[in-house]
Amino acid sequence: MNVQKGLKGIVAAETLIGHVDGENGELIYRGYEIRELTKSYSFEEVAYLLWYGYLPDEGQLQGLKDELKRNRELPEYLIKIIDLLPPSMDMMSVIRTVISAEGGNSEYEGIATISHAIRLTSLVPTIIAYRKSQIEGRLFEHPRDDLDHVSNYLYMLTGEVPLEAHVEALESYMLLTLEHGMNASTFSARVTVSTESDIVSGVTSAIGTMKGPLHGGAPSGVIDLLNEIALAGDAEKVIREKIMRGEKLMGFGHRVYKTRDPRAIALKTKLLELVGEDEWLDLAMKVEEVAIRVLEELKPGRSLYTNVEFYAAAIMKALEMEPELFTPTFTASRMVGWTAHILEQAENNTIFRPQSKYIGVLK
Ligand SMILES: CC(C)(COP(=O)(O)OP(=O)(O)OC[C@H]1O[C@@H](n2cnc3c(N)ncnc32)[C@H](O)[C@@H]1OP(=O)(O)O)[C@@H](O)C(=O)NCCC(=O)NCCS
């Protein structure tokens, strides 16, 4: 019996949604190169592409924008649930709990639909913003119908209509992280619905998986790494010692990309446009250069490069977003990919059921 720990290299499904080309460092959504999509399309257009399989015309785009707006407000019972949660509960656990409770809505009975996907995608930014306002003890800024998805999210977080440059930066990040093949959280979602469970259970599983530091939790680890290096004043020493101790450097390495992560390249470009000269960005670029060199020396042949989380952390810092919001924001965008995969899994379902090899003794 051959054991493939972590299912490394195993192809467990066919998909029309996205392609991660790890050797050439390319990411494709429904046939379109991600670099091209981030240049000219909005969050709503690319979400439409992922759900429906083609880019929308003007009327279809307006229809999606309207539907997202109609679903933004939290129903009263979800607000009550958030109000009852302990203040110490972290934001990912709050999202997981509230989305799970949203499953009590009879709307989700029967087969999963794109309307369900739209509603779930629409709710996440409001859950995050409402919880943030509640923790900070200030008035909640209700969603604004004159703002699109990304700018409304920033508006709800800050209470101010965001700068165009900030919307563009966050929109690039969100577009680059909408979908990424059979990553751990998408796999969780597909496993859950492969039992013919419902879409809300699927995304609830995915949120729980996303929370872990090796997946969605990495960006806050990147900030910790950069802060530690800034404090120590010697990037090479800190990095070397961490690797020698067997620690993983947050923001580096990837299961599929064995070259530079194209999302990291795109985000770095965006960041340079956004902030220009900046001490913190200079530190990030210096750490990137040193880390890649030291990883190559101490872990030869493992092809460890910067991943999306490294520059995601830098973008969010430039937007003055607190580290506690990094993974939740990733969740807000990946909800699109999860739901697209859930719909695809349901169309041609086979239950996921790998085997394990017993290594205990027979008594
Ligand atoms: C993403 C990740 C989980 C991929 O893991 P993986 O494909 O299972 O790769 P492995 O953990 O088997 O690593 C292979 C080797 O590279 C090393 N390695 C991988 N990522 C590393 C990192 N970030 N820092 C230091 N060493 C790393 C491992 O220690 C291992 O070394 P070994 O052969 O001496 O045992 C892993 O690279 C990681 O934990 N990165 C940091 C967290 C992160 O940034 N996550 C966001 C991903 S988008």
Ligand as a Chemical Component Dictionary entry (heavy atoms), coordinates in Angstrom:
data_LIG
# 
_chem_comp.id                   LIG 
_chem_comp.type                 NON-POLYMER 
_chem_comp.pdbx_formal_charge   0 
_chem_comp.three_letter_code    LIG 
# 
loop_
_chem_comp_atom.comp_id 
_chem_comp_atom.atom_id 
_chem_comp_atom.alt_atom_id 
_chem_comp_atom.type_symbol 
_chem_comp_atom.charge 
_chem_comp_atom.model_Cartn_x 
_chem_comp_atom.model_Cartn_y 
_chem_comp_atom.model_Cartn_z 
_chem_comp_atom.pdbx_ordinal 
LIG C1  C1  C 0 2.953  26.191 1.843  1  
LIG C2  C2  C 0 3.581  24.959 2.460  2  
LIG C3  C3  C 0 2.601  24.402 3.513  3  
LIG C4  C4  C 0 3.822  23.891 1.378  4  
LIG O1  O1  O 0 4.258  22.759 2.022  5  
LIG P1  P1  P 0 4.701  21.395 1.315  6  
LIG O2  O2  O 0 4.438  21.402 -0.136 7  
LIG O3  O3  O 0 4.080  20.300 2.102  8  
LIG O4  O4  O 0 6.232  21.395 1.477  9  
LIG P2  P2  P 0 6.977  20.738 2.700  10 
LIG O5  O5  O 0 6.423  21.282 3.975  11 
LIG O6  O6  O 0 7.019  19.260 2.503  12 
LIG O7  O7  O 0 8.412  21.340 2.492  13 
LIG C5  C5  C 0 9.441  20.763 1.680  14 
LIG C6  C6  C 0 10.768 21.183 2.290  15 
LIG O8  O8  O 0 10.889 22.604 2.198  16 
LIG C7  C7  C 0 10.951 23.186 3.503  17 
LIG N1  N1  N 0 10.086 24.357 3.506  18 
LIG C8  C8  C 0 8.897  24.512 2.885  19 
LIG N2  N2  N 0 8.412  25.739 3.105  20 
LIG C9  C9  C 0 9.298  26.358 3.885  21 
LIG C10 C10 C 0 9.348  27.635 4.461  22 
LIG N3  N3  N 0 8.363  28.517 4.261  23 
LIG N4  N4  N 0 10.388 27.963 5.228  24 
LIG C11 C11 C 0 11.384 27.077 5.432  25 
LIG N5  N5  N 0 11.417 25.847 4.907  26 
LIG C12 C12 C 0 10.373 25.485 4.146  27 
LIG C13 C13 C 0 10.428 22.131 4.460  28 
LIG O9  O9  O 0 10.969 22.290 5.744  29 
LIG C14 C14 C 0 10.878 20.855 3.787  30 
LIG O10 O10 O 0 12.236 20.676 4.073  31 
LIG P3  P3  P 0 12.851 19.185 4.223  32 
LIG O11 O11 O 0 12.814 18.599 2.829  33 
LIG O12 O12 O 0 14.219 19.424 4.746  34 
LIG O13 O13 O 0 11.964 18.444 5.178  35 
LIG C15 C15 C 0 4.931  25.310 3.118  36 
LIG O14 O14 O 0 5.826  25.797 2.143  37 
LIG C16 C16 C 0 4.784  26.310 4.259  38 
LIG O15 O15 O 0 4.443  25.902 5.380  39 
LIG N6  N6  N 0 5.034  27.621 4.002  40 
LIG C17 C17 C 0 4.895  28.639 5.032  41 
LIG C18 C18 C 0 3.429  29.011 5.244  42 
LIG C19 C19 C 0 2.872  29.832 4.113  43 
LIG O16 O16 O 0 3.470  30.801 3.676  44 
LIG N7  N7  N 0 1.657  29.433 3.662  45 
LIG C20 C20 C 0 0.941  30.155 2.618  46 
LIG C21 C21 C 0 0.840  29.309 1.386  47 
LIG S1  S1  S 0 0.123  30.211 0.030  48 
# 
loop_
_chem_comp_bond.comp_id 
_chem_comp_bond.atom_id_1 
_chem_comp_bond.atom_id_2 
_chem_comp_bond.value_order 
_chem_comp_bond.pdbx_ordinal 
LIG C1  C2  SING 1  
LIG C2  C3  SING 2  
LIG C2  C4  SING 3  
LIG C2  C15 SING 4  
LIG C4  O1  SING 5  
LIG O1  P1  SING 6  
LIG P1  O2  DOUB 7  
LIG P1  O3  SING 8  
LIG P1  O4  SING 9  
LIG O4  P2  SING 10 
LIG P2  O5  DOUB 11 
LIG P2  O6  SING 12 
LIG P2  O7  SING 13 
LIG O7  C5  SING 14 
LIG C5  C6  SING 15 
LIG C6  O8  SING 16 
LIG C6  C14 SING 17 
LIG O8  C7  SING 18 
LIG C7  N1  SING 19 
LIG C7  C13 SING 20 
LIG N1  C8  SING 21 
LIG N1  C12 SING 22 
LIG C8  N2  DOUB 23 
LIG N2  C9  SING 24 
LIG C9  C10 SING 25 
LIG C9  C12 DOUB 26 
LIG C10 N3  SING 27 
LIG C10 N4  DOUB 28 
LIG N4  C11 SING 29 
LIG C11 N5  DOUB 30 
LIG N5  C12 SING 31 
LIG C13 O9  SING 32 
LIG C13 C14 SING 33 
LIG C14 O10 SING 34 
LIG O10 P3  SING 35 
LIG P3  O11 DOUB 36 
LIG P3  O12 SING 37 
LIG P3  O13 SING 38 
LIG C15 O14 SING 39 
LIG C15 C16 SING 40 
LIG C16 O15 DOUB 41 
LIG C16 N6  SING 42 
LIG N6  C17 SING 43 
LIG C17 C18 SING 44 
LIG C18 C19 SING 45 
LIG C19 O16 DOUB 46 
LIG C19 N7  SING 47 
LIG N7  C20 SING 48 
LIG C20 C21 SING 49 
LIG C21 S1  SING 50 
# 
